[in-house]
Amino acid sequence: MENICIEEMVPSDWKDVRRIYLEGIASGHATFETAAPSWEKWNASHSSACRFVARIGDTVAGWSALKPVSARSVYAGVAEVSVYVGKRNMKQGVGSRLMESVVKDSEARGFWTLQAGIFPENKASLQLHKRAGFREVGRRERIGKMEGVWRDIILMERRSSIAGI
């Protein structure tokens, strides 16, 4: 396995982040989204903290970021986590390294709950989250339609051990 370097995401990474996001969209098992947003829209909807890219050499191999679940102050420490790995860099430890970084940084910044909604067909993502300490809290059946087909998602969450919850 090549050396994986985790770095903070910067705006100039967007082209590669977007490419990897589009690969996830094309897979049909990563998101309900059908198109990648502009940098401005994506940047405005995600936390400015806990954004990472994984590089193998000069190539962005994956990315992770947090999205606040609500603007209400009582949910200030709760975020939805996204981890995406490029097709050609899967099964190389990229997702694990990104998840490790986002969990560690989120705890240091006071996040007490990370959550994710994952398609049941996305076995690799379910395993990644389980290995990082997420637990399944439920299944939302027929929550959304993709190309005329109802889809479920598995709800997962990770509570910070630092928060004392």
C-alpha positions as CSV (number, residue, x, y, z in Angstrom):
1,M,0.0,0.0,0.0
2,E,1.2,3.4,-0.9
3,N,1.7,6.1,1.7
4,I,-1.6,7.9,2.5
5,C,-1.3,11.5,3.6
6,I,-4.3,13.2,5.3
7,E,-4.5,16.9,4.9
8,E,-7.0,19.7,5.5
9,M,-9.2,20.2,2.5
10,V,-8.6,23.6,0.8
11,P,-10.7,25.2,-2.0
12,S,-8.2,24.2,-4.7
13,D,-9.0,20.5,-3.8
14,W,-12.6,21.0,-5.0
15,K,-12.0,19.7,-8.6
16,D,-10.8,16.4,-7.2
17,V,-13.3,16.3,-4.4
18,R,-16.1,16.9,-6.9
19,R,-14.8,14.2,-9.2
20,I,-14.8,11.6,-6.4
21,Y,-18.3,12.8,-5.3
22,L,-19.5,12.3,-8.9
23,E,-18.1,8.8,-8.8
24,G,-20.1,8.1,-5.6
25,I,-23.3,9.5,-7.2
26,A,-22.7,7.3,-10.3
27,S,-22.4,4.2,-8.1
28,G,-26.1,4.6,-7.1
29,H,-25.2,3.6,-3.5
30,A,-23.5,6.6,-1.9
31,T,-26.2,9.4,-1.9
32,F,-29.6,10.4,-3.0
33,E,-28.0,13.4,-4.8
34,T,-28.0,13.3,-8.6
35,A,-25.5,16.1,-9.3
36,A,-22.6,17.6,-7.5
37,P,-23.2,21.2,-6.3
38,S,-20.9,24.2,-7.0
39,W,-18.1,24.8,-4.6
40,E,-19.9,27.8,-3.2
41,K,-23.1,25.7,-2.4
42,W,-21.1,22.8,-1.0
43,N,-18.9,25.1,1.1
44,A,-21.9,26.9,2.6
45,S,-23.7,23.7,3.6
46,H,-20.7,22.0,5.3
47,S,-18.9,22.8,8.5
48,S,-15.7,24.7,8.0
49,A,-14.0,22.4,10.5
50,C,-13.1,18.7,10.0
51,R,-12.7,18.7,6.2
52,F,-10.0,16.4,5.0
53,V,-8.5,15.0,1.8
54,A,-6.4,11.8,1.5
55,R,-3.5,12.1,-0.9
56,I,-1.5,9.2,-2.4
57,G,1.4,11.0,-4.0
58,D,-0.1,14.0,-5.8
59,T,-3.5,12.4,-6.3
60,V,-6.6,13.1,-4.1
61,A,-7.8,9.6,-3.3
62,G,-10.7,10.5,-1.0
63,W,-12.3,13.1,1.2
64,S,-14.3,13.6,4.4
65,A,-16.4,16.4,5.8
66,L,-19.1,17.2,8.3
67,K,-22.5,18.8,7.7
68,P,-24.4,20.3,10.6
69,V,-27.8,18.5,11.2
70,S,-29.5,21.7,12.3
71,A,-28.9,25.4,12.8
72,R,-30.4,25.2,16.3
73,S,-27.9,25.7,19.1
74,V,-28.9,22.6,21.0
75,Y,-27.5,20.5,18.0
76,A,-24.2,22.4,17.7
77,G,-22.3,19.2,18.5
78,V,-24.2,17.0,16.1
79,A,-23.1,16.5,12.5
80,E,-23.6,14.2,9.5
81,V,-20.3,12.7,8.3
82,S,-19.4,12.0,4.7
83,V,-16.5,9.9,3.6
84,Y,-15.9,9.3,-0.1
85,V,-13.1,7.3,-1.7
86,G,-12.2,7.4,-5.4
87,K,-12.9,4.2,-7.4
88,R,-9.3,3.5,-8.1
89,N,-8.2,3.9,-4.5
90,M,-10.8,1.7,-2.8
91,K,-9.6,-1.1,-0.5
92,Q,-6.3,0.7,0.3
93,G,-7.1,2.0,3.7
94,V,-8.1,5.5,2.5
95,G,-11.6,5.4,4.0
96,S,-10.2,4.2,7.4
97,R,-7.6,7.0,7.5
98,L,-10.1,9.6,6.6
99,M,-12.6,8.4,9.2
100,E,-10.0,8.2,11.9
101,S,-9.0,11.9,11.1
102,V,-12.5,13.2,11.0
103,V,-13.5,11.4,14.3
104,K,-10.4,12.6,16.1
105,D,-10.8,16.2,14.9
106,S,-14.5,16.3,15.5
107,E,-14.0,15.3,19.1
108,A,-11.3,17.9,19.7
109,R,-13.7,20.5,18.4
110,G,-16.6,19.5,20.7
111,F,-18.8,17.4,18.4
112,W,-20.5,14.8,20.6
113,T,-22.5,12.9,17.9
114,L,-21.6,12.0,14.3
115,Q,-24.4,10.4,12.3
116,A,-24.7,8.9,8.8
117,G,-27.5,7.6,6.6
118,I,-26.1,4.7,4.5
119,F,-27.8,2.6,1.8
120,P,-28.0,-1.1,2.9
121,E,-26.3,-2.1,-0.3
122,N,-23.2,0.0,0.5
123,K,-21.6,-2.8,2.6
124,A,-18.1,-1.2,2.5
125,S,-19.5,2.1,4.1
126,L,-21.4,0.2,6.7
127,Q,-18.3,-1.8,7.7
128,L,-16.2,1.4,7.7
129,H,-18.6,3.1,10.1
130,K,-18.9,0.1,12.4
131,R,-15.1,-0.2,12.6
132,A,-15.0,3.5,13.6
133,G,-17.4,2.9,16.5
134,F,-20.7,3.8,14.9
135,R,-23.7,1.7,15.8
136,E,-26.9,1.1,13.8
137,V,-29.8,3.0,15.4
138,G,-32.5,2.2,12.8
139,R,-33.6,1.8,9.3
140,R,-35.7,4.3,7.4
141,E,-37.7,2.2,5.0
142,R,-38.7,3.5,1.6
143,I,-37.4,7.0,2.6
144,G,-36.6,8.2,-0.9
145,K,-37.0,7.2,-4.6
146,M,-34.2,6.9,-7.0
147,E,-35.1,6.3,-10.6
148,G,-38.5,5.1,-9.6
149,V,-37.3,2.7,-7.0
150,W,-37.9,3.2,-3.3
151,R,-34.7,3.0,-1.2
152,D,-34.0,2.4,2.5
153,I,-31.2,3.9,4.5
154,I,-29.5,2.6,7.6
155,L,-29.1,5.2,10.3
156,M,-25.8,5.0,12.2
157,E,-24.4,7.2,14.9
158,R,-21.2,7.5,16.9
159,R,-21.2,9.2,20.4
160,S,-18.0,10.7,21.5
161,S,-16.4,9.1,24.6
162,I,-15.0,12.6,25.4
163,A,-18.5,14.1,25.8
164,G,-19.3,11.9,28.8
165,I,-22.7,11.0,27.3
